[in-house]
Amino acid sequence: MTPLRHTLNHHVMAVGESPIRRLFEIAADPSIISFAGGHPAPELFDVDGLAAAYAHVFATDGPRAMQYGSTDGEPEMREAAARRLQEANVPASAAEVMVTSGSQQGLGLVAQALFNPGDVVLVENPTYMSALQAFAVQGVELKALDGDEAGLVPEALAAAIEMWNPKAVYLIPTFQNPTGISMPASRRQQIADVLADSDVWLIEDDPYAELRFTDDVLTPISADPRLDDRSLLLGSLSKVLSPGVRVGWIRCPDEEARERIGVTKQATALQTSTVDQLAAAHYLATHNMEEVLAPVRAEYQARMLTLVEELSQVLPAGSVMNQPAGGMFVWARLPVGFDTQALVFEAAQAGVLYVPGPPFYVADPDPRTLRFSFVSNGVERTREGVRRLAAVLGTESTLAQSA
Ligand SMILES: Cc1ncc(COP(=O)(O)O)c(C=O)c1O
């Protein structure tokens, strides 16, 4: 008798593991200088402040903190998220906010609640890999949108909506991962105009906005009230407080969608950790985040400037790279003939890591692109990392001349 074959979900089987995860294993070797992961600098975490917040919660509300809580989130954390959104010029009430375990869970829940297999989802090209994974496990078809140095091109969005009849568009308008690009206000307005004329959901991912190096606060596209029945804005404390705490949120003004996302969350996770939410909410209520973030922004900016300055001396002639106004990433393109996926193994052997660009693309991957995180290494280590990279690129002599 032929044994019965057990099978797994074929959409899940078709999704590749994020190649960055594998690089993390190499990056765990302390002798390697890694520009790969998008990890906040651990030495800048407010460990004492957060420990005090947890201690306060256990001392004043211990049994509640240790109990099951509501699926939508603890009222204090929903209030805190709504306040943060209002500070970013987004009208929001606690009732419109659902707390999530990081924005990655938000992406997964939104994908489950919105998508049927075969639905088309438009994405920037390149874009954040784990969002692609969250969407792909639902069996959607991903279509690439054209962008330029100011981000997504509104005409390209309009044409893609016309051509593909998509269910949703996924955007990271501020300090995009991986390109570091921020869409200017005029472009956001044009994109809102296109979406207001459509029935397409906007999934707007905004984890980096507060890591800005200027006073320019860029309002999320979802703030446009015309999009209230079709916008989902995801936020997170991961990049500004701690990714280990795992607290994020979804702002969803549409009641039916919010309710369905809630059902999806109940089915997958019941709730977000009660104690983590209460501690995070207490921290936010007792700290001025502008003051908390000022030294972090200053240090990240110094690290970014060092990385850009050093890279400009060692990237081969004909390379291009951006100088981001915030966030965590510098994105570069090497001249014709380079293959960053092949080169990364040589780089690892030389003791330095970056992330090759191709896996961030859903179409026409550019083998010459690569992403550097500038936040994880101090200025000296950044210099040493770029020196190691120069050896791999064969440009050490340029460095020697400029020294
Ligand atoms: C664009 C983007 N969205 C979402 C996330 C997930 O963040 P978290 O789940 O820690 O909030 C990341 C993490 O790197 C990201 O870069």
The ligand as an SDF file (V2000), in Angstrom:
LIG
                    3D

 16 16  0  0  0  0  0  0  0  0999 V2000
    9.8500   48.3160    7.5240 C   0  0  0  0  0  0  0  0  0  0  0  0
    9.7320   47.4520    8.7270 C   0  0  0  0  0  0  0  0  0  0  0  0
    8.5190   47.0910    9.1650 N   0  0  0  0  0  0  0  0  0  0  0  0
    8.3600   46.3090   10.2490 C   0  0  0  0  0  0  0  0  0  0  0  0
    9.4480   45.8470   10.9580 C   0  0  0  0  0  0  0  0  0  0  0  0
    9.1990   44.9410   12.1400 C   0  0  0  0  0  0  0  0  0  0  0  0
    9.4490   45.5960   13.3270 O   0  0  0  0  0  0  0  0  0  0  0  0
    8.8670   45.1250   14.7270 P   0  0  0  0  0  0  0  0  0  0  0  0
    8.0500   43.9000   14.5220 O   0  0  0  0  0  0  0  0  0  0  0  0
   10.0540   44.8840   15.5930 O   0  0  0  0  0  0  0  0  0  0  0  0
    8.0140   46.2710   15.1980 O   0  0  0  0  0  0  0  0  0  0  0  0
   10.7400   46.1840   10.5310 C   0  0  0  0  0  0  0  0  0  0  0  0
   11.9090   45.6620   11.2650 C   0  0  0  0  0  0  0  0  0  0  0  0
   13.0330   45.7750   10.8790 O   0  0  0  0  0  0  0  0  0  0  0  0
   10.8840   47.0130    9.3870 C   0  0  0  0  0  0  0  0  0  0  0  0
   12.0860   47.3690    8.9280 O   0  0  0  0  0  0  0  0  0  0  0  0
  1  2  1  0
  2  3  1  0
  2 15  2  0
  3  4  2  0
  4  5  1  0
  5  6  1  0
  5 12  2  0
  6  7  1  0
  7  8  1  0
  8  9  2  0
  8 10  1  0
  8 11  1  0
 12 13  1  0
 12 15  1  0
 13 14  2  0
 15 16  1  0
M  END
$$$$
